[in-house]
Amino acid sequence: MTWVIDHLDQLFELARYHLWLALVPLVAGLLISLPLGWVASRSRVARTVLVPAAGLLYTIPSLALFVMMPLLLGTLILDPVNVQIALAVYTVALLVRVVADALAAVPATVAAAATAMGYRPVGRFFAVDLPLAVPVLLAGTRVAAVSNISLVSVGSLIGVHGLGYFLTEGYQRGNYAEIIAGIVSIVVLALAVDALLVLAGRFLTPWTRAAR
């Protein structure tokens, strides 16, 4: 506890940086996954290609992907964009199937009614399909958010320091208080983001509250 009090400023600073490293790729990955998932939900051929390909991306070890990014992008090894693009790849890998399944779960009668009212495919997607898909989509986004917050810690092994800095630094110094503080901080950050996403989901789906 004494160590935590003495390093509160550093904890908060690295927590903000950790959050930035994790949430930027979450948003980017979600924006990329929406059109890909929409295509996969409307075409059996596209689904056969996109969903397995996305799943294959998630099998790449995070540390290997972080190290590969400078070679693929021509960036410096310590550039945080390497971690963020890798995490965006993982987010897409997780969410393409989620988006496709969420949109495919929209009742056919609702889709037919929207089409009969004059909605074109793109307009129906934003006005009808996407709002109804929010609960399933949010569940996948929560998983991706927690996963990103966890994987950012691996970035410390290549010099991109979020809260994982306390894990590597504590291990090198044999400082167990520092390691525990890092682990607890990462868990608290993940729980806080998850709780905010739950609140956002309730705000975006007021009809579910009315039904209950």
Rosetta constraint file for C-alpha pairs under 8 A:
AtomPair CA 1 CA 5 HARMONIC 6.33 0.50
AtomPair CA 1 CA 177 HARMONIC 7.71 0.50
AtomPair CA 2 CA 6 HARMONIC 6.23 0.50
AtomPair CA 3 CA 7 HARMONIC 6.25 0.50
AtomPair CA 3 CA 177 HARMONIC 6.77 0.50
AtomPair CA 3 CA 178 HARMONIC 7.20 0.50
AtomPair CA 4 CA 8 HARMONIC 5.84 0.50
AtomPair CA 4 CA 177 HARMONIC 7.93 0.50
AtomPair CA 4 CA 178 HARMONIC 7.71 0.50
AtomPair CA 4 CA 181 HARMONIC 6.81 0.50
AtomPair CA 7 CA 11 HARMONIC 6.18 0.50
AtomPair CA 8 CA 12 HARMONIC 6.19 0.50
AtomPair CA 9 CA 13 HARMONIC 6.14 0.50
AtomPair CA 10 CA 14 HARMONIC 6.04 0.50
AtomPair CA 11 CA 15 HARMONIC 5.95 0.50
AtomPair CA 11 CA 163 HARMONIC 7.36 0.50
AtomPair CA 11 CA 185 HARMONIC 7.94 0.50
AtomPair CA 12 CA 16 HARMONIC 6.25 0.50
AtomPair CA 13 CA 17 HARMONIC 6.44 0.50
AtomPair CA 14 CA 18 HARMONIC 5.85 0.50
AtomPair CA 14 CA 161 HARMONIC 7.51 0.50
AtomPair CA 14 CA 162 HARMONIC 5.18 0.50
AtomPair CA 14 CA 163 HARMONIC 5.54 0.50
AtomPair CA 15 CA 19 HARMONIC 6.07 0.50
AtomPair CA 15 CA 162 HARMONIC 6.61 0.50
AtomPair CA 15 CA 163 HARMONIC 5.98 0.50
AtomPair CA 15 CA 185 HARMONIC 7.61 0.50
AtomPair CA 15 CA 186 HARMONIC 7.99 0.50
AtomPair CA 15 CA 189 HARMONIC 7.62 0.50
AtomPair CA 16 CA 20 HARMONIC 6.25 0.50
AtomPair CA 17 CA 21 HARMONIC 6.19 0.50
AtomPair CA 17 CA 162 HARMONIC 5.90 0.50
AtomPair CA 18 CA 22 HARMONIC 6.25 0.50
AtomPair CA 18 CA 149 HARMONIC 7.28 0.50
AtomPair CA 18 CA 152 HARMONIC 6.80 0.50
AtomPair CA 18 CA 161 HARMONIC 7.73 0.50
AtomPair CA 18 CA 162 HARMONIC 4.39 0.50
AtomPair CA 18 CA 163 HARMONIC 6.10 0.50
AtomPair CA 19 CA 23 HARMONIC 5.92 0.50
AtomPair CA 19 CA 149 HARMONIC 7.10 0.50
AtomPair CA 19 CA 189 HARMONIC 7.85 0.50
AtomPair CA 20 CA 24 HARMONIC 6.02 0.50
AtomPair CA 21 CA 25 HARMONIC 7.23 0.50
AtomPair CA 21 CA 80 HARMONIC 7.41 0.50
AtomPair CA 21 CA 83 HARMONIC 7.38 0.50
AtomPair CA 21 CA 84 HARMONIC 5.95 0.50
AtomPair CA 21 CA 152 HARMONIC 6.83 0.50
AtomPair CA 21 CA 162 HARMONIC 7.81 0.50
AtomPair CA 22 CA 26 HARMONIC 6.51 0.50
AtomPair CA 22 CA 84 HARMONIC 7.04 0.50
AtomPair CA 22 CA 87 HARMONIC 7.38 0.50
AtomPair CA 22 CA 145 HARMONIC 7.24 0.50
AtomPair CA 22 CA 148 HARMONIC 5.21 0.50
AtomPair CA 22 CA 149 HARMONIC 5.35 0.50
AtomPair CA 22 CA 152 HARMONIC 6.38 0.50
AtomPair CA 23 CA 27 HARMONIC 6.24 0.50
AtomPair CA 23 CA 145 HARMONIC 7.08 0.50
AtomPair CA 23 CA 148 HARMONIC 7.62 0.50
AtomPair CA 24 CA 28 HARMONIC 6.24 0.50
AtomPair CA 24 CA 84 HARMONIC 7.09 0.50
AtomPair CA 25 CA 29 HARMONIC 5.69 0.50
AtomPair CA 25 CA 84 HARMONIC 5.35 0.50
AtomPair CA 25 CA 85 HARMONIC 6.48 0.50
AtomPair CA 25 CA 87 HARMONIC 5.73 0.50
AtomPair CA 25 CA 88 HARMONIC 4.31 0.50
AtomPair CA 25 CA 91 HARMONIC 7.27 0.50
AtomPair CA 26 CA 30 HARMONIC 6.08 0.50
AtomPair CA 26 CA 87 HARMONIC 7.43 0.50
AtomPair CA 26 CA 88 HARMONIC 6.09 0.50
AtomPair CA 26 CA 91 HARMONIC 6.06 0.50
AtomPair CA 26 CA 141 HARMONIC 7.95 0.50
AtomPair CA 26 CA 144 HARMONIC 7.05 0.50
AtomPair CA 26 CA 145 HARMONIC 6.39 0.50
AtomPair CA 26 CA 148 HARMONIC 7.39 0.50
AtomPair CA 27 CA 31 HARMONIC 6.24 0.50
AtomPair CA 28 CA 32 HARMONIC 6.30 0.50
AtomPair CA 28 CA 88 HARMONIC 6.25 0.50
AtomPair CA 29 CA 33 HARMONIC 5.96 0.50
AtomPair CA 29 CA 88 HARMONIC 4.71 0.50
AtomPair CA 29 CA 89 HARMONIC 6.75 0.50
AtomPair CA 29 CA 90 HARMONIC 7.87 0.50
AtomPair CA 29 CA 91 HARMONIC 5.07 0.50
AtomPair CA 29 CA 92 HARMONIC 4.91 0.50
AtomPair CA 29 CA 95 HARMONIC 7.86 0.50
AtomPair CA 30 CA 34 HARMONIC 6.21 0.50
AtomPair CA 30 CA 91 HARMONIC 6.97 0.50
AtomPair CA 30 CA 92 HARMONIC 6.66 0.50
AtomPair CA 30 CA 95 HARMONIC 6.93 0.50
AtomPair CA 30 CA 141 HARMONIC 7.77 0.50
AtomPair CA 31 CA 35 HARMONIC 7.54 0.50
AtomPair CA 32 CA 36 HARMONIC 6.69 0.50
AtomPair CA 32 CA 92 HARMONIC 6.78 0.50
AtomPair CA 33 CA 37 HARMONIC 5.68 0.50
AtomPair CA 33 CA 92 HARMONIC 5.39 0.50
AtomPair CA 33 CA 95 HARMONIC 5.94 0.50
AtomPair CA 33 CA 96 HARMONIC 5.05 0.50
AtomPair CA 33 CA 99 HARMONIC 7.00 0.50
AtomPair CA 34 CA 38 HARMONIC 6.02 0.50
AtomPair CA 34 CA 96 HARMONIC 7.23 0.50
AtomPair CA 34 CA 99 HARMONIC 6.28 0.50
AtomPair CA 35 CA 39 HARMONIC 6.18 0.50
AtomPair CA 36 CA 40 HARMONIC 6.20 0.50
AtomPair CA 36 CA 50 HARMONIC 7.52 0.50
AtomPair CA 36 CA 96 HARMONIC 6.33 0.50
AtomPair CA 37 CA 41 HARMONIC 6.03 0.50
AtomPair CA 37 CA 95 HARMONIC 7.81 0.50
AtomPair CA 37 CA 96 HARMONIC 4.86 0.50
AtomPair CA 37 CA 97 HARMONIC 6.53 0.50
AtomPair CA 37 CA 98 HARMONIC 7.54 0.50
AtomPair CA 37 CA 99 HARMONIC 4.82 0.50
AtomPair CA 37 CA 100 HARMONIC 4.30 0.50
AtomPair CA 37 CA 103 HARMONIC 7.93 0.50
AtomPair CA 38 CA 42 HARMONIC 6.43 0.50
AtomPair CA 38 CA 99 HARMONIC 6.90 0.50
AtomPair CA 38 CA 100 HARMONIC 5.91 0.50
AtomPair CA 38 CA 103 HARMONIC 6.96 0.50
AtomPair CA 39 CA 43 HARMONIC 6.19 0.50
AtomPair CA 39 CA 46 HARMONIC 6.57 0.50
AtomPair CA 39 CA 47 HARMONIC 7.54 0.50
AtomPair CA 39 CA 100 HARMONIC 7.81 0.50
AtomPair CA 40 CA 44 HARMONIC 6.77 0.50
AtomPair CA 40 CA 45 HARMONIC 7.79 0.50
AtomPair CA 40 CA 46 HARMONIC 4.99 0.50
AtomPair CA 40 CA 47 HARMONIC 4.12 0.50
AtomPair CA 40 CA 48 HARMONIC 7.88 0.50
AtomPair CA 40 CA 50 HARMONIC 6.71 0.50
AtomPair CA 40 CA 51 HARMONIC 7.56 0.50
AtomPair CA 40 CA 100 HARMONIC 5.68 0.50
AtomPair CA 41 CA 47 HARMONIC 6.67 0.50
AtomPair CA 41 CA 99 HARMONIC 7.98 0.50
AtomPair CA 41 CA 100 HARMONIC 4.63 0.50
AtomPair CA 41 CA 101 HARMONIC 6.96 0.50
AtomPair CA 41 CA 103 HARMONIC 6.32 0.50
AtomPair CA 41 CA 104 HARMONIC 5.55 0.50
AtomPair CA 42 CA 46 HARMONIC 7.98 0.50
AtomPair CA 42 CA 104 HARMONIC 7.93 0.50
AtomPair CA 43 CA 47 HARMONIC 6.17 0.50
AtomPair CA 44 CA 48 HARMONIC 6.12 0.50
AtomPair CA 45 CA 49 HARMONIC 6.50 0.50
AtomPair CA 46 CA 50 HARMONIC 5.84 0.50
AtomPair CA 47 CA 51 HARMONIC 5.56 0.50
AtomPair CA 47 CA 100 HARMONIC 7.90 0.50
AtomPair CA 48 CA 52 HARMONIC 6.72 0.50
AtomPair CA 49 CA 53 HARMONIC 6.15 0.50
AtomPair CA 50 CA 54 HARMONIC 6.01 0.50
AtomPair CA 50 CA 96 HARMONIC 7.56 0.50
AtomPair CA 51 CA 55 HARMONIC 6.24 0.50
AtomPair CA 51 CA 96 HARMONIC 6.40 0.50
AtomPair CA 51 CA 97 HARMONIC 5.58 0.50
AtomPair CA 52 CA 56 HARMONIC 6.11 0.50
AtomPair CA 53 CA 57 HARMONIC 6.50 0.50
AtomPair CA 53 CA 93 HARMONIC 7.91 0.50
AtomPair CA 54 CA 58 HARMONIC 6.83 0.50
AtomPair CA 54 CA 92 HARMONIC 6.82 0.50
AtomPair CA 54 CA 93 HARMONIC 4.15 0.50
AtomPair CA 54 CA 94 HARMONIC 7.14 0.50
AtomPair CA 54 CA 96 HARMONIC 6.76 0.50
AtomPair CA 54 CA 97 HARMONIC 7.85 0.50
AtomPair CA 55 CA 59 HARMONIC 6.99 0.50
AtomPair CA 55 CA 93 HARMONIC 5.48 0.50
AtomPair CA 55 CA 94 HARMONIC 7.05 0.50
AtomPair CA 56 CA 60 HARMONIC 7.43 0.50
AtomPair CA 56 CA 93 HARMONIC 7.66 0.50
AtomPair CA 57 CA 89 HARMONIC 7.29 0.50
AtomPair CA 57 CA 90 HARMONIC 6.89 0.50
AtomPair CA 57 CA 93 HARMONIC 5.93 0.50
AtomPair CA 58 CA 89 HARMONIC 7.94 0.50
AtomPair CA 58 CA 90 HARMONIC 5.61 0.50
AtomPair CA 58 CA 93 HARMONIC 5.64 0.50
AtomPair CA 58 CA 94 HARMONIC 7.29 0.50
AtomPair CA 60 CA 64 HARMONIC 7.17 0.50
AtomPair CA 60 CA 65 HARMONIC 6.66 0.50
AtomPair CA 61 CA 65 HARMONIC 6.30 0.50
AtomPair CA 62 CA 66 HARMONIC 6.12 0.50
AtomPair CA 62 CA 86 HARMONIC 7.70 0.50
AtomPair CA 62 CA 151 HARMONIC 7.18 0.50
AtomPair CA 62 CA 154 HARMONIC 7.39 0.50
AtomPair CA 63 CA 67 HARMONIC 6.24 0.50
AtomPair CA 63 CA 154 HARMONIC 6.58 0.50
AtomPair CA 63 CA 155 HARMONIC 7.41 0.50
AtomPair CA 63 CA 157 HARMONIC 7.96 0.50
AtomPair CA 64 CA 68 HARMONIC 6.12 0.50
AtomPair CA 65 CA 69 HARMONIC 6.24 0.50
AtomPair CA 65 CA 86 HARMONIC 6.34 0.50
AtomPair CA 66 CA 70 HARMONIC 7.87 0.50
AtomPair CA 66 CA 82 HARMONIC 6.02 0.50
AtomPair CA 66 CA 83 HARMONIC 5.75 0.50
AtomPair CA 66 CA 86 HARMONIC 6.27 0.50
AtomPair CA 66 CA 155 HARMONIC 7.23 0.50
AtomPair CA 66 CA 158 HARMONIC 7.81 0.50
AtomPair CA 67 CA 71 HARMONIC 7.73 0.50
AtomPair CA 67 CA 77 HARMONIC 7.36 0.50
AtomPair CA 67 CA 158 HARMONIC 7.52 0.50
AtomPair CA 68 CA 72 HARMONIC 6.32 0.50
AtomPair CA 69 CA 73 HARMONIC 5.78 0.50
AtomPair CA 69 CA 74 HARMONIC 7.76 0.50
AtomPair CA 69 CA 75 HARMONIC 7.54 0.50
AtomPair CA 69 CA 82 HARMONIC 5.35 0.50
AtomPair CA 69 CA 83 HARMONIC 7.95 0.50
AtomPair CA 69 CA 85 HARMONIC 7.94 0.50
AtomPair CA 69 CA 86 HARMONIC 7.26 0.50
AtomPair CA 70 CA 74 HARMONIC 5.04 0.50
AtomPair CA 70 CA 75 HARMONIC 4.63 0.50
AtomPair CA 70 CA 76 HARMONIC 5.87 0.50
AtomPair CA 70 CA 77 HARMONIC 5.71 0.50
AtomPair CA 70 CA 82 HARMONIC 6.53 0.50
AtomPair CA 71 CA 75 HARMONIC 7.34 0.50
AtomPair CA 75 CA 79 HARMONIC 6.57 0.50
AtomPair CA 75 CA 82 HARMONIC 7.45 0.50
AtomPair CA 77 CA 82 HARMONIC 7.47 0.50
AtomPair CA 77 CA 158 HARMONIC 7.19 0.50
AtomPair CA 77 CA 159 HARMONIC 7.99 0.50
AtomPair CA 78 CA 82 HARMONIC 7.90 0.50
AtomPair CA 78 CA 158 HARMONIC 6.83 0.50
AtomPair CA 78 CA 159 HARMONIC 5.76 0.50
AtomPair CA 78 CA 160 HARMONIC 5.91 0.50
AtomPair CA 79 CA 83 HARMONIC 7.93 0.50
AtomPair CA 79 CA 160 HARMONIC 7.31 0.50
AtomPair CA 80 CA 84 HARMONIC 6.42 0.50
AtomPair CA 80 CA 160 HARMONIC 6.02 0.50
AtomPair CA 81 CA 85 HARMONIC 5.91 0.50
AtomPair CA 82 CA 86 HARMONIC 6.23 0.50
AtomPair CA 83 CA 87 HARMONIC 6.11 0.50
AtomPair CA 83 CA 152 HARMONIC 7.17 0.50
AtomPair CA 83 CA 155 HARMONIC 6.47 0.50
AtomPair CA 83 CA 160 HARMONIC 7.73 0.50
AtomPair CA 84 CA 88 HARMONIC 6.09 0.50
AtomPair CA 85 CA 89 HARMONIC 6.26 0.50
AtomPair CA 86 CA 90 HARMONIC 6.46 0.50
AtomPair CA 87 CA 91 HARMONIC 6.08 0.50
AtomPair CA 87 CA 148 HARMONIC 6.28 0.50
AtomPair CA 87 CA 151 HARMONIC 7.75 0.50
AtomPair CA 88 CA 92 HARMONIC 6.20 0.50
AtomPair CA 89 CA 93 HARMONIC 6.15 0.50
AtomPair CA 90 CA 94 HARMONIC 6.25 0.50
AtomPair CA 90 CA 144 HARMONIC 7.97 0.50
AtomPair CA 91 CA 95 HARMONIC 6.05 0.50
AtomPair CA 91 CA 144 HARMONIC 5.74 0.50
AtomPair CA 91 CA 148 HARMONIC 7.75 0.50
AtomPair CA 92 CA 96 HARMONIC 5.79 0.50
AtomPair CA 93 CA 97 HARMONIC 7.85 0.50
AtomPair CA 94 CA 98 HARMONIC 7.06 0.50
AtomPair CA 94 CA 140 HARMONIC 7.34 0.50
AtomPair CA 94 CA 144 HARMONIC 6.63 0.50
AtomPair CA 95 CA 99 HARMONIC 5.89 0.50
AtomPair CA 95 CA 137 HARMONIC 7.89 0.50
AtomPair CA 95 CA 140 HARMONIC 6.29 0.50
AtomPair CA 95 CA 141 HARMONIC 7.11 0.50
AtomPair CA 95 CA 144 HARMONIC 7.61 0.50
AtomPair CA 96 CA 100 HARMONIC 6.18 0.50
AtomPair CA 97 CA 101 HARMONIC 6.01 0.50
AtomPair CA 98 CA 102 HARMONIC 5.95 0.50
AtomPair CA 98 CA 136 HARMONIC 7.19 0.50
AtomPair CA 98 CA 137 HARMONIC 6.17 0.50
AtomPair CA 98 CA 140 HARMONIC 6.06 0.50
AtomPair CA 99 CA 103 HARMONIC 6.11 0.50
AtomPair CA 99 CA 133 HARMONIC 7.84 0.50
AtomPair CA 99 CA 136 HARMONIC 7.97 0.50
AtomPair CA 99 CA 137 HARMONIC 6.02 0.50
AtomPair CA 100 CA 104 HARMONIC 6.02 0.50
AtomPair CA 101 CA 105 HARMONIC 6.09 0.50
AtomPair CA 102 CA 106 HARMONIC 6.99 0.50
AtomPair CA 102 CA 133 HARMONIC 4.99 0.50
AtomPair CA 102 CA 134 HARMONIC 7.76 0.50
AtomPair CA 102 CA 136 HARMONIC 5.59 0.50
AtomPair CA 102 CA 137 HARMONIC 6.25 0.50
AtomPair CA 103 CA 129 HARMONIC 6.17 0.50
AtomPair CA 103 CA 130 HARMONIC 7.00 0.50
AtomPair CA 103 CA 133 HARMONIC 5.74 0.50
AtomPair CA 105 CA 133 HARMONIC 7.56 0.50
AtomPair CA 106 CA 110 HARMONIC 7.19 0.50
AtomPair CA 106 CA 111 HARMONIC 7.16 0.50
AtomPair CA 106 CA 129 HARMONIC 6.34 0.50
AtomPair CA 106 CA 132 HARMONIC 6.63 0.50
AtomPair CA 106 CA 133 HARMONIC 6.85 0.50
AtomPair CA 107 CA 111 HARMONIC 6.50 0.50
AtomPair CA 108 CA 112 HARMONIC 6.02 0.50
AtomPair CA 109 CA 113 HARMONIC 6.07 0.50
AtomPair CA 110 CA 114 HARMONIC 6.20 0.50
AtomPair CA 111 CA 115 HARMONIC 6.21 0.50
AtomPair CA 111 CA 124 HARMONIC 7.78 0.50
AtomPair CA 111 CA 128 HARMONIC 7.63 0.50
AtomPair CA 111 CA 129 HARMONIC 7.49 0.50
AtomPair CA 112 CA 116 HARMONIC 6.09 0.50
AtomPair CA 113 CA 117 HARMONIC 6.26 0.50
AtomPair CA 114 CA 118 HARMONIC 6.70 0.50
AtomPair CA 114 CA 119 HARMONIC 5.71 0.50
AtomPair CA 114 CA 124 HARMONIC 6.65 0.50
AtomPair CA 114 CA 128 HARMONIC 7.33 0.50
AtomPair CA 115 CA 119 HARMONIC 4.91 0.50
AtomPair CA 115 CA 120 HARMONIC 6.64 0.50
AtomPair CA 115 CA 121 HARMONIC 7.94 0.50
AtomPair CA 115 CA 124 HARMONIC 7.38 0.50
AtomPair CA 119 CA 123 HARMONIC 5.65 0.50
AtomPair CA 119 CA 124 HARMONIC 5.21 0.50
AtomPair CA 120 CA 124 HARMONIC 5.82 0.50
AtomPair CA 121 CA 125 HARMONIC 6.10 0.50
AtomPair CA 122 CA 126 HARMONIC 6.63 0.50
AtomPair CA 123 CA 127 HARMONIC 6.01 0.50
AtomPair CA 124 CA 128 HARMONIC 5.20 0.50
AtomPair CA 124 CA 129 HARMONIC 6.22 0.50
AtomPair CA 125 CA 129 HARMONIC 4.70 0.50
AtomPair CA 125 CA 130 HARMONIC 5.58 0.50
AtomPair CA 126 CA 130 HARMONIC 5.42 0.50
AtomPair CA 126 CA 131 HARMONIC 7.18 0.50
AtomPair CA 127 CA 131 HARMONIC 6.79 0.50
AtomPair CA 128 CA 132 HARMONIC 6.36 0.50
AtomPair CA 129 CA 133 HARMONIC 6.10 0.50
AtomPair CA 130 CA 134 HARMONIC 6.23 0.50
AtomPair CA 131 CA 204 HARMONIC 7.79 0.50
AtomPair CA 131 CA 205 HARMONIC 7.45 0.50
AtomPair CA 133 CA 137 HARMONIC 5.97 0.50
AtomPair CA 134 CA 138 HARMONIC 5.68 0.50
AtomPair CA 134 CA 201 HARMONIC 7.27 0.50
AtomPair CA 134 CA 204 HARMONIC 7.67 0.50
AtomPair CA 134 CA 205 HARMONIC 7.37 0.50
AtomPair CA 135 CA 139 HARMONIC 6.36 0.50
AtomPair CA 135 CA 201 HARMONIC 6.84 0.50
AtomPair CA 135 CA 205 HARMONIC 7.70 0.50
AtomPair CA 136 CA 140 HARMONIC 6.60 0.50
AtomPair CA 137 CA 141 HARMONIC 6.17 0.50
AtomPair CA 138 CA 142 HARMONIC 6.10 0.50
AtomPair CA 138 CA 197 HARMONIC 7.39 0.50
AtomPair CA 138 CA 198 HARMONIC 7.86 0.50
AtomPair CA 138 CA 201 HARMONIC 6.60 0.50
AtomPair CA 139 CA 143 HARMONIC 6.59 0.50
AtomPair CA 140 CA 144 HARMONIC 6.27 0.50
AtomPair CA 141 CA 145 HARMONIC 6.00 0.50
AtomPair CA 142 CA 146 HARMONIC 6.25 0.50
AtomPair CA 142 CA 194 HARMONIC 5.85 0.50
AtomPair CA 142 CA 197 HARMONIC 6.72 0.50
AtomPair CA 143 CA 147 HARMONIC 6.06 0.50
AtomPair CA 144 CA 148 HARMONIC 6.04 0.50
AtomPair CA 145 CA 149 HARMONIC 6.27 0.50
AtomPair CA 145 CA 190 HARMONIC 7.56 0.50
AtomPair CA 145 CA 193 HARMONIC 7.44 0.50
AtomPair CA 145 CA 194 HARMONIC 7.40 0.50
AtomPair CA 146 CA 150 HARMONIC 6.24 0.50
AtomPair CA 146 CA 190 HARMONIC 5.36 0.50
AtomPair CA 146 CA 191 HARMONIC 7.91 0.50
AtomPair CA 146 CA 193 HARMONIC 7.75 0.50
AtomPair CA 146 CA 194 HARMONIC 7.14 0.50
AtomPair CA 147 CA 151 HARMONIC 6.10 0.50
AtomPair CA 148 CA 152 HARMONIC 6.05 0.50
AtomPair CA 149 CA 153 HARMONIC 7.27 0.50
AtomPair CA 149 CA 186 HARMONIC 7.12 0.50
AtomPair CA 149 CA 189 HARMONIC 7.71 0.50
AtomPair CA 149 CA 190 HARMONIC 6.23 0.50
AtomPair CA 150 CA 154 HARMONIC 7.79 0.50
AtomPair CA 150 CA 186 HARMONIC 7.07 0.50
AtomPair CA 150 CA 190 HARMONIC 7.82 0.50
AtomPair CA 151 CA 155 HARMONIC 7.27 0.50
AtomPair CA 152 CA 156 HARMONIC 7.65 0.50
AtomPair CA 152 CA 162 HARMONIC 6.76 0.50
AtomPair CA 152 CA 164 HARMONIC 7.26 0.50
AtomPair CA 153 CA 161 HARMONIC 7.50 0.50
AtomPair CA 153 CA 162 HARMONIC 6.26 0.50
AtomPair CA 153 CA 163 HARMONIC 6.27 0.50
AtomPair CA 153 CA 164 HARMONIC 4.04 0.50
AtomPair CA 153 CA 165 HARMONIC 7.43 0.50
AtomPair CA 154 CA 158 HARMONIC 7.86 0.50
AtomPair CA 154 CA 164 HARMONIC 6.69 0.50
AtomPair CA 155 CA 159 HARMONIC 6.50 0.50
AtomPair CA 155 CA 160 HARMONIC 5.04 0.50
AtomPair CA 155 CA 161 HARMONIC 6.45 0.50
AtomPair CA 155 CA 162 HARMONIC 7.58 0.50
AtomPair CA 155 CA 164 HARMONIC 7.37 0.50
AtomPair CA 156 CA 160 HARMONIC 4.85 0.50
AtomPair CA 156 CA 161 HARMONIC 4.65 0.50
AtomPair CA 156 CA 162 HARMONIC 6.76 0.50
AtomPair CA 156 CA 164 HARMONIC 5.50 0.50
AtomPair CA 156 CA 165 HARMONIC 5.57 0.50
AtomPair CA 156 CA 168 HARMONIC 7.02 0.50
AtomPair CA 157 CA 168 HARMONIC 7.31 0.50
AtomPair CA 161 CA 165 HARMONIC 5.11 0.50
AtomPair CA 163 CA 167 HARMONIC 7.57 0.50
AtomPair CA 163 CA 182 HARMONIC 5.79 0.50
AtomPair CA 163 CA 185 HARMONIC 7.27 0.50
AtomPair CA 163 CA 186 HARMONIC 6.62 0.50
AtomPair CA 164 CA 168 HARMONIC 6.55 0.50
AtomPair CA 164 CA 182 HARMONIC 6.50 0.50
AtomPair CA 165 CA 169 HARMONIC 5.82 0.50
AtomPair CA 165 CA 182 HARMONIC 7.72 0.50
AtomPair CA 166 CA 170 HARMONIC 5.46 0.50
AtomPair CA 166 CA 178 HARMONIC 5.65 0.50
AtomPair CA 166 CA 179 HARMONIC 5.66 0.50
AtomPair CA 166 CA 181 HARMONIC 7.43 0.50
AtomPair CA 166 CA 182 HARMONIC 5.13 0.50
AtomPair CA 167 CA 171 HARMONIC 6.02 0.50
AtomPair CA 167 CA 178 HARMONIC 6.97 0.50
AtomPair CA 167 CA 179 HARMONIC 4.72 0.50
AtomPair CA 167 CA 180 HARMONIC 7.95 0.50
AtomPair CA 167 CA 182 HARMONIC 5.92 0.50
AtomPair CA 167 CA 183 HARMONIC 7.38 0.50
AtomPair CA 168 CA 172 HARMONIC 6.24 0.50
AtomPair CA 168 CA 179 HARMONIC 7.85 0.50
AtomPair CA 169 CA 173 HARMONIC 6.22 0.50
AtomPair CA 169 CA 178 HARMONIC 7.83 0.50
AtomPair CA 169 CA 179 HARMONIC 7.96 0.50
AtomPair CA 170 CA 174 HARMONIC 5.65 0.50
AtomPair CA 170 CA 175 HARMONIC 4.63 0.50
AtomPair CA 170 CA 176 HARMONIC 6.26 0.50
AtomPair CA 170 CA 177 HARMONIC 7.68 0.50
AtomPair CA 170 CA 178 HARMONIC 5.17 0.50
AtomPair CA 170 CA 179 HARMONIC 5.14 0.50
AtomPair CA 171 CA 175 HARMONIC 6.41 0.50
AtomPair CA 171 CA 176 HARMONIC 7.41 0.50
AtomPair CA 171 CA 179 HARMONIC 6.91 0.50
AtomPair CA 175 CA 179 HARMONIC 6.63 0.50
AtomPair CA 176 CA 180 HARMONIC 6.09 0.50
AtomPair CA 177 CA 181 HARMONIC 6.05 0.50
AtomPair CA 178 CA 182 HARMONIC 6.18 0.50
AtomPair CA 179 CA 183 HARMONIC 6.28 0.50
AtomPair CA 180 CA 184 HARMONIC 6.06 0.50
AtomPair CA 181 CA 185 HARMONIC 5.98 0.50
AtomPair CA 182 CA 186 HARMONIC 6.24 0.50
AtomPair CA 183 CA 187 HARMONIC 6.29 0.50
AtomPair CA 184 CA 188 HARMONIC 6.07 0.50
AtomPair CA 185 CA 189 HARMONIC 6.06 0.50
AtomPair CA 186 CA 190 HARMONIC 6.18 0.50
AtomPair CA 187 CA 191 HARMONIC 6.19 0.50
AtomPair CA 188 CA 192 HARMONIC 6.07 0.50
AtomPair CA 189 CA 193 HARMONIC 6.24 0.50
AtomPair CA 190 CA 194 HARMONIC 6.10 0.50
AtomPair CA 191 CA 195 HARMONIC 6.10 0.50
AtomPair CA 192 CA 196 HARMONIC 6.27 0.50
AtomPair CA 193 CA 197 HARMONIC 6.24 0.50
AtomPair CA 194 CA 198 HARMONIC 6.31 0.50
AtomPair CA 195 CA 199 HARMONIC 6.35 0.50
AtomPair CA 196 CA 200 HARMONIC 6.12 0.50
AtomPair CA 197 CA 201 HARMONIC 6.08 0.50
AtomPair CA 198 CA 202 HARMONIC 6.40 0.50
AtomPair CA 199 CA 203 HARMONIC 6.29 0.50
AtomPair CA 200 CA 204 HARMONIC 6.15 0.50
AtomPair CA 201 CA 205 HARMONIC 6.07 0.50
AtomPair CA 202 CA 206 HARMONIC 6.13 0.50
AtomPair CA 202 CA 208 HARMONIC 7.75 0.50
AtomPair CA 202 CA 209 HARMONIC 7.45 0.50
AtomPair CA 205 CA 209 HARMONIC 7.48 0.50
AtomPair CA 206 CA 210 HARMONIC 6.52 0.50
AtomPair CA 207 CA 211 HARMONIC 6.14 0.50
AtomPair CA 208 CA 212 HARMONIC 6.36 0.50
